[in-house]
């Protein structure tokens, strides 16, 4: 009965630790959100408990006498538990299978390395203590009374029982500590990691499982009444095995820490490029505003001269009684000059905010140079509390991507960009539609792939837009039509904003 209770506690704790490792780093599928964790816990518990206590399976594996002649037989049970957990995780959880395989490898490798670490200590301590009692019984047993022999027998039984409890508690505690450190350095969900990252991280679990299989194959064998243990053949294994096992556990945590630092370094590098881009954009904005301001100042300075010249021309014309051809041409020239000067200062797009005005008109100039048609309208959503700088990031990158896509289209074909920015309730919507060359677009697994020569800056525009979208609890999605790319961005304004 005590053995069943211990098994119930043992396999319940293992299943609970598996759920703890998976918490928040791999998401359940939508249809299993309510019962997924319970189902995953139950399969991990039931399969392990049944394999350990099924007389039918043990007879199939070990023979009719249920004698475990070789420790390598335990690999079969471990493999079955692993495969069942993988199948359950694949059914219940989201994400690529390779990521799920890695996560389960981390769990079972940590479980095995912890058990081998503590097994060496437990086996050495228990064997040494019981060995002393056995030696005492051999040397003094003949002189002991029956009740003393029973007392020593009870002591040996209790030592074995409570040492197993201590071993189980130590295993659970050490696994929990390892997983806590592992989760501390895990900065992104496992399912969001790229394939190269998982390939790097899974290397340590593979090494650990290889050691585990080797030890299980050589741990012990039994021939008739003779049992030979690896630790008895090589006493140094009491030290070697824990060192290797602890190194593997440390390697799991360290590899995750290294990976997280690499990701953080890459993010800092991308942020640096992003800030350089933003600085360049702000510099261009300032230049455009300076140009506009200088033009207005020059226009104001020259307007008096234009008026005085026109008055002089009109006076000459009135003195002649009629306006001569020469005077009329001079007047027309002045009027055209004034019209051209004014048109150079006029804005093609007016949104109600100088930042978005500058962006749209600067992109309009670029489109004109590239023979791209740029049309649309946008009203800056000042009443929603959306910062013009953030809106500028979204608009700037969206139009840059659209312009880049259009430049890949031959000039003799249609190059068009149309945009629309509007408010609905407390939501601001920006829709940017552009033509594109489908032969130049690269798509893999539903994701846009870079066509830039410098792949280091690929995705920065989308990532910058996505950061702004997340800041305003919005959404960003794109649609590929027939030679049409449509980007739709929704930003959520502040509570209590007025409907338009």
PEMO-V803818 format. One line per field, one symbol per residue. ss: DSSP state (H for helix, E for strand, L for the rest). psi: psi as a letter, one per 20 degrees, with the letter a starting at -180 (. if undefined). burial: 1 if it has 24 or more other C-alpha atoms within 12 Angstrom, else 0. Layout:
BEGIN
ss=???
psi=???
burial=???
END
This chain:
BEGIN
ss=LHHHHHHHHHHHHHHHHHHHHHLLLLLELHHHLLLHHHHHHHHHHHHHHHHHHLHHHHHHHHLLLLLLLEHHHHHHHHHHHHHHHHHHHHHHELLLHHHHHHHHHHHHHHHHHHHHHHHHHHHHHHHHHHHHHHHHHHHHHHHLLHHHHHHHHHHHHHHHHHHHHHHHHHHHHHHHHHHHHHHHHLLLLHHHLLHHHHHHHHHHHHHHHHHHHHHHHHLEEEELLEEEEHHHHLLLHHHHHHHHHHHHHHHHHHHHHHHHHHHHHHHHHHHHHHHHHHHHHHHHHHHHHHHHHHHHHHHHHHHHHHHHHHHHHHHHHHHLLLLLHHHHHHHHHHHHHHHHHHHHHLLLLLLLLHHHHHHHHHHHHHHHHLLLEEEEEELLLHHHLLLHHHHHHHHHHHHHHHHHHHHLLLLLLLLEEEEEEEEELLEEEEEEEEELLLLLLEEELLEEELLLLLHHHLLHHHHHHHHHHHHLLLEEEEEELLLEEEEEEEEELLLLLLLL
psi=ghhggggggghggghghghghipiipqqqgijhhighgghggghgggggghhjohgghhhgirhjkpnhpihhhhggggggghghggghhghqrrqhhhgggghhgghgggghgghghhgggggggggghhggghhhghihhiqrhhhhhghghghghggghhgghggghggghgggghghghhioiqqhiiqrhhghhghigghggghggggghhhjgrqpodipppqghhhnhihhggghggghhgghhggghhggghhgggghghghhggghgghggghghgggghgggghggghghhihgggggghhgghgghhhihqprgggghgghggghghgghhhhiqphpoijphghgggghghhgghhhjlppoqaqpppmhiijpphgghhgggghghghggghhiipqhirpoqppqpprpockpppppppqqrohhippppkjqpqqjqhnihjpiggghgghghghhklaqpqqpoaokppoppppppaqqjqqq.
burial=00000011011111111111110011110000000110111111111110110000000010000001111111111110110111011111111101111111111111111111111111100100010010000000000000000001000100100011011101110111011001101101111010001101110111111011101101111000000011100000110011011111111111110011000000000100010001001000100110010000001000000100010011000000000000100010010001000000101110100111111111110010010111111111111101111111111111111111111110000011111111100111111111111000100000000000000010111101111110010111100000011111111110000000
END
